[in-house]
Amino acid sequence: MRVLITGGAGYIGSTVASACLDAGITPVILDSLVTGRKEFAEGRAFYEGDISDGPLIDKIFAENPDIAAIVHCAALIVVPDSVADPIGYYRANVAKSLELVDHLLRNGCRRMIFSSSASIYEAGPDHTVDEDSALAPQSPYAQTKAVCEAMFADIAASRPIRILSLRYFNPIGADPQMRTGLQLRRPSHALGKMIEAYEERVPFQITGTDYPTSDGTGIRDYIHVWDLAAAHVAALRRFDELDADVINLGTGSGTTVRELAEAFNRVADRPIEVVEAAARPGDVAGAYTRSDRARRLLDWQAEYGVEEGIRHSLEWAALRDSRLGESAPH
Protein backbone atom coordinates (compact mmCIF):
# COMPACT_ATOMS: atom_id res chain seq x y z
CA MET A 1 0.00 0.00 0.00
CA ARG A 2 1.19 3.53 -0.82
CA VAL A 3 -0.13 6.48 1.21
CA LEU A 4 0.22 10.24 0.72
CA ILE A 5 0.91 12.07 3.99
CA THR A 6 0.46 15.84 3.96
CA GLY A 7 2.51 17.52 6.63
CA GLY A 8 4.61 14.36 6.57
CA ALA A 9 7.77 16.22 7.55
CA GLY A 10 6.21 17.51 10.75
CA TYR A 11 6.12 16.00 14.22
CA ILE A 12 3.04 13.79 13.87
CA GLY A 13 3.15 13.27 10.11
CA SER A 14 6.75 12.06 10.14
CA THR A 15 6.00 9.66 12.99
CA VAL A 16 3.01 8.31 11.07
CA ALA A 17 5.30 7.87 8.07
CA SER A 18 7.78 5.88 10.19
CA ALA A 19 5.00 3.67 11.55
CA CYS A 20 3.78 3.09 8.00
CA LEU A 21 7.26 2.07 6.86
CA ASP A 22 7.60 -0.32 9.78
CA ALA A 23 4.25 -1.85 8.80
CA GLY A 24 5.16 -2.30 5.14
CA ILE A 25 3.16 0.74 3.94
CA THR A 26 5.05 3.13 1.63
CA PRO A 27 4.65 6.81 2.59
CA VAL A 28 4.79 9.65 0.07
CA ILE A 29 5.47 12.95 1.82
CA LEU A 30 4.05 16.35 0.88
CA ASP A 31 5.16 19.24 3.07
CA SER A 32 5.64 22.97 2.57
CA LEU A 33 8.38 23.00 5.26
CA VAL A 34 6.77 26.01 6.90
CA THR A 35 7.08 24.10 10.17
CA GLY A 36 8.19 20.67 8.92
CA ARG A 37 11.79 19.54 8.52
CA LYS A 38 13.31 18.12 5.34
CA GLU A 39 15.50 15.90 7.54
CA PHE A 40 12.33 14.08 8.64
CA ALA A 41 11.65 13.08 5.03
CA GLU A 42 15.08 11.60 4.33
CA GLY A 43 14.88 8.24 2.59
CA ARG A 44 11.21 8.78 1.74
CA ALA A 45 9.52 9.98 -1.43
CA PHE A 46 9.25 13.72 -0.77
CA TYR A 47 7.55 16.61 -2.51
CA GLU A 48 8.04 20.15 -1.20
CA GLY A 49 5.01 22.34 -1.71
CA ASP A 50 1.58 23.45 -0.63
CA ILE A 51 -1.51 21.27 -0.27
CA SER A 52 -3.49 23.79 -2.35
CA ASP A 53 -1.10 23.52 -5.32
CA GLY A 54 -3.21 21.64 -7.87
CA PRO A 55 -0.46 20.98 -10.45
CA LEU A 56 1.79 19.59 -7.71
CA ILE A 57 -0.97 17.25 -6.46
CA ASP A 58 -1.52 16.12 -10.05
CA LYS A 59 2.22 15.43 -10.40
CA ILE A 60 2.30 13.40 -7.17
CA PHE A 61 -0.54 11.16 -8.34
CA ALA A 62 0.90 10.87 -11.85
CA GLU A 63 4.22 9.69 -10.41
CA ASN A 64 2.57 7.53 -7.74
CA PRO A 65 -0.60 6.17 -9.37
CA ASP A 66 -0.97 3.44 -6.74
CA ILE A 67 -1.62 5.85 -3.84
CA ALA A 68 -4.52 4.19 -2.00
CA ALA A 69 -5.26 6.83 0.63
CA ILE A 70 -4.16 10.15 2.08
CA VAL A 71 -3.41 11.06 5.69
CA HIS A 72 -3.97 14.82 5.99
CA CYS A 73 -1.77 16.14 8.81
CA ALA A 74 -0.85 19.54 7.35
CA ALA A 75 -2.11 22.36 9.59
CA LEU A 76 -1.13 25.23 11.83
CA ILE A 77 -1.74 24.16 15.44
CA VAL A 78 -0.72 26.79 18.04
CA VAL A 79 -3.78 28.01 19.94
CA PRO A 80 -2.48 31.47 21.02
CA ASP A 81 -1.21 32.12 17.48
CA SER A 82 -4.67 31.30 16.13
CA VAL A 83 -6.18 33.86 18.50
CA ALA A 84 -3.74 36.48 17.23
CA ASP A 85 -4.10 35.51 13.54
CA PRO A 86 -7.46 33.86 12.82
CA ILE A 87 -7.35 34.84 9.15
CA GLY A 88 -4.05 33.04 8.68
CA TYR A 89 -5.38 29.96 10.47
CA TYR A 90 -8.61 29.79 8.47
CA ARG A 91 -6.68 30.24 5.25
CA ALA A 92 -4.09 27.56 6.05
CA ASN A 93 -6.34 25.01 7.73
CA VAL A 94 -9.71 25.43 6.01
CA ALA A 95 -9.35 27.13 2.63
CA LYS A 96 -6.31 25.09 1.62
CA SER A 97 -7.91 21.85 2.85
CA LEU A 98 -10.90 22.55 0.62
CA GLU A 99 -8.58 22.98 -2.36
CA LEU A 100 -6.77 19.77 -1.41
CA VAL A 101 -9.94 17.68 -1.44
CA ASP A 102 -10.88 19.08 -4.83
CA HIS A 103 -7.49 18.02 -6.17
CA LEU A 104 -7.86 14.56 -4.59
CA LEU A 105 -11.22 14.04 -6.23
CA ARG A 106 -9.82 15.01 -9.62
CA ASN A 107 -7.09 12.41 -9.18
CA GLY A 108 -9.45 9.63 -8.11
CA CYS A 109 -8.41 9.44 -4.46
CA ARG A 110 -11.28 7.89 -2.50
CA ARG A 111 -9.93 7.54 1.05
CA MET A 112 -8.76 10.26 3.41
CA ILE A 113 -7.82 10.26 7.09
CA PHE A 114 -8.07 13.74 8.59
CA SER A 115 -6.00 14.82 11.58
CA SER A 116 -8.64 16.48 13.70
CA SER A 117 -8.51 17.58 17.33
CA ALA A 118 -10.19 16.91 20.65
CA SER A 119 -10.11 20.67 21.22
CA ILE A 120 -13.44 20.87 19.40
CA TYR A 121 -15.29 19.14 22.27
CA GLU A 122 -17.38 20.58 25.05
CA ALA A 123 -16.28 18.50 28.02
CA GLY A 124 -18.81 17.19 30.54
CA PRO A 125 -18.61 17.81 34.29
CA ASP A 126 -16.26 14.84 34.68
CA HIS A 127 -14.03 16.15 31.84
CA THR A 128 -14.58 13.03 29.73
CA VAL A 129 -15.85 12.97 26.16
CA ASP A 130 -16.63 10.45 23.48
CA GLU A 131 -17.36 10.80 19.78
CA ASP A 132 -20.99 11.76 20.45
CA SER A 133 -20.20 14.53 22.95
CA ALA A 134 -21.26 18.09 22.20
CA LEU A 135 -18.87 20.29 20.24
CA ALA A 136 -17.87 23.75 21.44
CA PRO A 137 -14.54 24.89 19.94
CA GLN A 138 -13.00 27.59 22.12
CA SER A 139 -10.27 28.97 19.84
CA PRO A 140 -9.88 29.81 16.16
CA TYR A 141 -7.57 26.79 15.83
CA ALA A 142 -10.24 24.47 17.23
CA GLN A 143 -12.86 26.14 15.04
CA THR A 144 -10.79 25.38 11.93
CA LYS A 145 -10.84 21.68 12.80
CA ALA A 146 -14.60 21.69 13.42
CA VAL A 147 -15.25 23.60 10.20
CA CYS A 148 -13.07 21.17 8.23
CA GLU A 149 -14.94 18.18 9.65
CA ALA A 150 -18.31 19.68 8.67
CA MET A 151 -16.99 20.63 5.25
CA PHE A 152 -15.60 17.15 4.65
CA ALA A 153 -18.87 15.53 5.74
CA ASP A 154 -20.78 17.62 3.21
CA ILE A 155 -18.34 16.73 0.44
CA ALA A 156 -18.31 13.01 1.28
CA ALA A 157 -22.13 12.94 1.23
CA SER A 158 -22.20 13.85 -2.46
CA ARG A 159 -18.82 12.96 -3.93
CA PRO A 160 -16.96 9.63 -4.27
CA ILE A 161 -14.65 10.05 -1.29
CA ARG A 162 -14.79 8.84 2.31
CA ILE A 163 -13.15 10.89 5.04
CA LEU A 164 -12.35 9.53 8.49
CA SER A 165 -11.64 12.13 11.18
CA LEU A 166 -9.26 11.03 13.91
CA ARG A 167 -9.65 13.40 16.83
CA TYR A 168 -6.27 13.64 18.54
CA PHE A 169 -5.85 14.41 22.17
CA ASN A 170 -2.42 15.67 23.37
CA PRO A 171 0.61 14.05 21.70
CA ILE A 172 3.86 13.74 23.65
CA GLY A 173 7.04 11.73 23.23
CA ALA A 174 9.02 10.90 20.10
CA ASP A 175 9.60 7.98 17.77
CA PRO A 176 11.09 5.41 20.20
CA GLN A 177 13.83 4.79 17.60
CA MET A 178 14.56 8.55 17.66
CA ARG A 179 14.09 8.97 13.93
CA THR A 180 11.91 12.03 14.52
CA GLY A 181 10.44 14.13 17.31
CA LEU A 182 9.30 17.66 17.99
CA GLN A 183 11.11 19.89 15.51
CA LEU A 184 10.61 23.07 17.53
CA ARG A 185 13.18 23.86 20.18
CA ARG A 186 10.63 25.87 22.13
CA PRO A 187 7.18 24.25 21.70
CA SER A 188 4.26 26.00 23.37
CA HIS A 189 2.56 23.04 25.07
CA ALA A 190 3.02 22.09 28.72
CA LEU A 191 5.63 19.34 28.33
CA GLY A 192 7.65 21.48 25.92
CA LYS A 193 7.66 24.28 28.45
CA MET A 194 8.76 21.84 31.16
CA ILE A 195 11.70 20.69 29.05
CA GLU A 196 12.59 24.33 28.35
CA ALA A 197 12.52 25.06 32.09
CA TYR A 198 14.63 21.97 32.73
CA GLU A 199 17.24 22.94 30.14
CA GLU A 200 17.45 26.57 31.22
CA ARG A 201 17.19 25.81 34.95
CA VAL A 202 14.29 28.22 35.42
CA PRO A 203 10.86 27.64 37.00
CA PHE A 204 8.06 26.08 34.98
CA GLN A 205 4.89 28.16 34.91
CA ILE A 206 1.55 26.43 35.30
CA THR A 207 -0.72 28.71 33.26
CA GLY A 208 -4.13 28.65 34.91
CA THR A 209 -4.85 27.27 38.37
CA ASP A 210 -8.55 27.90 38.89
CA TYR A 211 -10.05 25.39 36.47
CA PRO A 212 -12.76 23.03 37.85
CA THR A 213 -10.36 20.07 38.09
CA SER A 214 -9.02 18.07 41.02
CA ASP A 215 -6.12 20.46 41.58
CA GLY A 216 -7.23 23.55 39.65
CA THR A 217 -4.86 23.03 36.72
CA GLY A 218 -5.86 22.08 33.20
CA ILE A 219 -6.46 18.42 32.42
CA ARG A 220 -5.34 16.67 29.24
CA ASP A 221 -5.19 13.20 27.72
CA TYR A 222 -1.46 12.85 26.95
CA ILE A 223 -1.00 10.24 24.25
CA HIS A 224 2.39 9.03 23.08
CA VAL A 225 2.96 10.06 19.47
CA TRP A 226 3.99 6.49 18.56
CA ASP A 227 0.64 5.18 19.83
CA LEU A 228 -1.02 7.87 17.73
CA ALA A 229 0.94 6.74 14.68
CA ALA A 230 0.07 3.09 15.31
CA ALA A 231 -3.62 4.05 15.32
CA HIS A 232 -3.20 5.55 11.85
CA VAL A 233 -1.73 2.31 10.57
CA ALA A 234 -4.68 0.41 12.05
CA ALA A 235 -7.11 2.87 10.43
CA LEU A 236 -5.43 2.49 7.04
CA ARG A 237 -5.57 -1.31 7.30
CA ARG A 238 -9.25 -1.33 8.30
CA PHE A 239 -10.46 1.75 6.42
CA ASP A 240 -13.00 0.05 4.17
CA GLU A 241 -14.49 -1.93 7.07
CA LEU A 242 -15.08 0.98 9.45
CA ASP A 243 -18.67 1.86 10.31
CA ALA A 244 -17.87 5.31 11.75
CA ASP A 245 -16.47 8.56 10.37
CA VAL A 246 -15.04 9.87 13.66
CA ILE A 247 -12.73 8.12 16.14
CA ASN A 248 -11.07 9.60 19.23
CA LEU A 249 -7.40 8.81 19.82
CA GLY A 250 -6.35 9.12 23.44
CA THR A 251 -5.33 7.04 26.43
CA GLY A 252 -8.66 7.23 28.23
CA SER A 253 -6.98 8.80 31.27
CA GLY A 254 -6.77 12.43 32.34
CA THR A 255 -3.59 14.03 33.67
CA THR A 256 -3.55 17.53 35.12
CA VAL A 257 -0.68 19.90 34.41
CA ARG A 258 0.42 19.64 38.02
CA GLU A 259 0.38 15.83 37.77
CA LEU A 260 2.39 16.07 34.55
CA ALA A 261 5.00 18.16 36.35
CA GLU A 262 5.15 15.60 39.14
CA ALA A 263 5.65 12.81 36.57
CA PHE A 264 8.35 14.90 34.90
CA ASN A 265 10.22 15.19 38.18
CA ARG A 266 10.05 11.43 38.64
CA VAL A 267 11.66 10.89 35.23
CA ALA A 268 14.19 13.73 34.97
CA ASP A 269 17.59 13.49 36.61
CA ARG A 270 16.94 16.78 38.41
CA PRO A 271 13.60 18.35 39.31
CA ILE A 272 12.07 21.52 37.94
CA GLU A 273 10.56 24.19 40.16
CA VAL A 274 6.87 24.87 39.57
CA VAL A 275 5.23 28.31 39.87
CA GLU A 276 1.73 29.52 39.03
CA ALA A 277 0.73 32.01 36.34
CA ALA A 278 -2.40 33.28 34.56
CA ALA A 279 -4.08 31.21 31.85
CA ARG A 280 -3.12 31.83 28.21
CA PRO A 281 -5.61 33.20 25.66
CA GLY A 282 -7.68 30.38 24.18
CA ASP A 283 -6.76 27.79 26.80
CA VAL A 284 -9.52 25.65 28.31
CA ALA A 285 -9.88 23.29 31.27
CA GLY A 286 -9.47 20.34 28.92
CA ALA A 287 -10.81 16.81 28.61
CA TYR A 288 -9.89 13.19 28.13
CA THR A 289 -11.57 10.53 26.06
CA ARG A 290 -13.55 7.43 26.59
CA SER A 291 -11.80 5.09 24.15
CA ASP A 292 -14.38 2.38 23.46
CA ARG A 293 -14.74 3.15 19.76
CA ALA A 294 -11.01 3.00 18.99
CA ARG A 295 -10.74 -0.36 20.75
CA ARG A 296 -13.79 -1.75 18.95
CA LEU A 297 -13.12 -0.50 15.44
CA LEU A 298 -9.33 -0.37 15.28
CA ASP A 299 -8.44 -3.06 17.82
CA TRP A 300 -6.14 -0.37 19.22
CA GLN A 301 -5.31 1.11 22.57
CA ALA A 302 -2.43 3.18 23.87
CA GLU A 303 0.58 1.14 24.98
CA TYR A 304 2.83 3.88 26.35
CA GLY A 305 2.24 5.82 29.57
CA VAL A 306 2.88 9.45 30.45
CA GLU A 307 6.27 8.78 32.02
CA GLU A 308 7.47 6.96 28.90
CA GLY A 309 6.29 9.90 26.81
CA ILE A 310 8.27 12.28 29.02
CA ARG A 311 11.34 10.04 28.89
CA HIS A 312 11.27 9.86 25.09
CA SER A 313 10.70 13.62 24.86
CA LEU A 314 13.75 14.28 27.02
CA GLU A 315 15.80 11.80 25.00
CA TRP A 316 14.81 13.51 21.75
CA ALA A 317 15.44 17.01 23.16
CA ALA A 318 19.00 15.99 24.04
CA LEU A 319 19.84 15.00 20.45
CA ARG A 320 17.50 17.28 18.52
CA ASP A 321 20.01 20.01 17.69
CA SER A 322 22.58 17.50 16.45
CA ARG A 323 19.94 16.02 14.15
CA LEU A 324 18.58 19.30 12.82
CA GLY A 325 21.65 21.53 13.01
CA GLU A 326 22.00 25.25 13.60
CA SER A 327 19.05 26.00 11.32
CA ALA A 328 16.66 24.23 13.69
CA PRO A 329 13.75 26.56 14.48
CA HIS A 330 13.09 27.93 17.94
N, C-alpha and C positions, 0 to 999 in steps of 0.2 A: 504494500500500500504506500502511496505517495501523498503527502499532506502539505498544503501551503499554510505557513504560519506567519501572519502579519504581526509585526512587533516581535519577531523571532530573535532579535538581537538584544532584547531587553531582559529584565530579571526573570519574569515568569515565562515569557515566550521562549527564551533560550533553554530554560530548564525543561519545559515541555518538549522542546526539540531533542534534548538529550534523552529524555525518557522514551520518546518515540524511537530514536536510534537503538536504544538498548532493547526495545521490544520488536525490532525488525521492521519498523515503519520509517520510510525515508522522508525527512523534512526538507521542504523548500522554504527558504527564509526571505521575507520581504520586510525591509525596515528602512525608514528614512534616516536613521541614526541621529534624530533630534535628541533622544535620550538613550537609545540603544548603543551598543558597542560592537564594532566590526570584529573585534577579537572573539566575541561570543558566537560568531558565525563561521569561524575557521573550520575548514574541512567539511563544510556543508554548502549545498547549492544556495547562493546568496544573490539577491537583487536589491540594490540600493535605490530607494525611491518612495513615493507617496502612495498610499492606498487609493487615492482618488485619481491617479494617473492611468487613464483608460488604456492608452497604447502600451504602457508597461505591463499592465495586467494581461492584455492580449498576448504580449511577448512571452510572459511567464507560462501561460497555458499552451501557447504554440510550441514552446521548447520542452514542456512537461505535460503532454497530453493525457497522461495517466493519473493526474491529480484527482483523488477520489473525494477529498473534503478540504475544508479550510478551517483553521482555528484562528479566530480574529481576536488577537491580544493588543493590537495597536490602539493606544489611547493616552491622553494626559490624565494624571491620577492624583495630583496633590490638592487636597481640599482647600486650604487657605488660598492657593493660587487661583483656584476656580472662583472663589469669592471675589478676588481682586480683578479677575479677567474672565467674566462669564462668556463674553463674545468669543474669545479665543478657544474656550473649552467647548462651546456648542459647535463652533466651526470644525475643530479637530475631531471631536468625538461623535458628533451627530451628522453634520453635513457630509463629511468625508466618508463616513460609514454608509450613508445612503448611496453615494457614488460607487463605493466598492461593491455593494450588492448588485447594482445595475450592471457593473462590469462582469461580475460572477455569472449572472443570468445569461448574458450575451455569450459567455464562454462555456455554457452548459454545466456549470457547477451546481450540484443539487443538495449538497450537505454543508452546513456551517455550524460550528460551535462558537458561541459568542461569550467572551470574557465579561460577565456582568459583575455586579457587586451587591453584597449584603447591606450596603449603606442605603439602599432604597427602601428598606423595611421600616415599619413602625413597630417597635418592640412592645411586647405585652408587659404587664406589671412584673413578671418574673424574668424579663429580659430575654426570653427565648422566642424564636420564630421558626416557622416552617414555610414551605413554598406557598401555602395558602394564606399566610399572614397579610395584614393590611400593608399597603405601601404608603410611605410618607417621606420622600427624599428631603433631606435637610440642607443640602448644599447644591450649588450649580453642578459640581462633579457628579453627585448622586443623581441629580435630575437628568444629566446626559445619558446615564445608563438606563434609567427608567424610560426615557423618551425613545432610546434605541430599541429597547425590548418591545415597546408598543408598535413602533415603526416596522420592526421585523415581523411581528405577528400579522400585521396588516398585509405585508408583502407576501408572506408565506401562505396566507389564506387564498391568494389569487394567482400566485405564480409558482412554477415548478421548482421550488426550493424549500427545504426544511431547515429550520434554525433552532438549535438547542441552546438555551441560555444557562450557563453555569454561574451561579451567584457565589462569588468568592467571599470568604470572610477575611481574616487578616494574615497574609503570608509572612512567615519568618524563615530563617535558616538559609541554606545554600545547597546546591547539588552536593550530596555527600562525597562524591569523587572530586569536588572542588574544581569542576570544569567551569562553572559560572556561579555568580552570586549577585548581590546588589552592586550595581555599577556606580552608584553615587557614594561619594565619600561621606557626605553629610545628609543622609535621608531624613525626612521629616517625621517619620512615625516613631512610636515610643521606644522600641528596641534600638532603632538607629540612634536616637538621642542618648540612650543609655550607653551605647558603645562609644559615642562621641565623648560623653562625660568620663567614661573609663579611660579613654586614650589621652584626654587632656587633663585628667585629674582635677576635674571641677564637679560641682554638685549636679545631679540630674533633677530637672524640674518636672514635677507632676503637674500638668496643666489641667486644672479643674478638680476640685475636691468636695463639691457639694452635690454631686449626682446622687440619684436615689438607688445607690448600690450598697453592698454590705459594708464597704469602707469609705464611700463617698467618691471614689475615683472611677473613671470610665471602665467599662467592662468590654472585653473583646473575645473573639474566638480565634486564638492564634493557631494557624495551621501551617505545618511545615511545607515549604514550597515543593519538596519532592513528593509528598503525599498529594498535593494539588496536581502536580504533573502526572502522577500515576492515575489519577481520576480521569484526566483527559485521554490517556491511552485506553482506559476502560470504556469511555464514552465513544471513542472512535471505533473500537472493536464491536460495540453493541448498538451503534447508532441506529441502524434500520429496525432494530427490535424494540426500541424504547417507546413507551406509551405515555410519555410526558415531554413537555417542551421547556421545563424549568427544573433544575436540580441544584440544591444547596450543597456547597462544599465547605465543610468545617469539621471540627473535632467533636462537636456536641457538648463541649465543656466551656464555661466562661472563666476568664482570668481577668482580674482587675489590674489596673496599672501598678498599684502598690504590690499586688501579688507577683506581677511580672518582675518588678524590681527585686523582690525577695528571692525569686528564682534565679535572677541574674547573679545576685551575690552568693548564691550557693554554687554557681558554676564558675564564676570568674576567680582568678587567683588573688585578686584583692577587691574589696567591696567598693561600691560607689556610695557617696552620700546622697540622700534624697531630701529635696526641699519642695515646698508647695508654691504654685503660681496660678494665675488666672487661666481660665479656659481659652482656647484659641477660637477665632471665628470659624463657624461651620462645624465645630466638633459637637458630638452628641454623646449621650450616656453609653450607647452601644448595645450590642445584643450578641447572642450565640445561637447556634442552630440546633434544632432537632433533626437528626440525620437519617431518619428511617428511609426516606426515598432513595438516597444514594446507596445505602446498603442493599435495598431491594432491587433497584434497577441496574446498578453498576457492579454489584457484589464487591463494594469498596468501602473501606473505612480507614481513617487515619492510623498510621502505624507509629509515627514519631510523636513524642511529647514535647511540652514547652521547653524543658531543660535541654533536650537534644537540639531543638531549634536554636536556642541561645548559643549552645556550644558550637554548632556549625556556623552561625553568624560570626562569632568571635574568630573562629579559624579562618573564615574567608576574609574578614577585615584585616587580619595579620598579613595576608599575602596579596591582597587586592592591588595595592600600588605596584607591586612587582609584576603582576599580570597585565595591568592596564597602562603602566608607565606614567610619565610626567603629565601626559595629556588627559589623565583621568579626571572627570568632572567632579566638582565639589558638591 
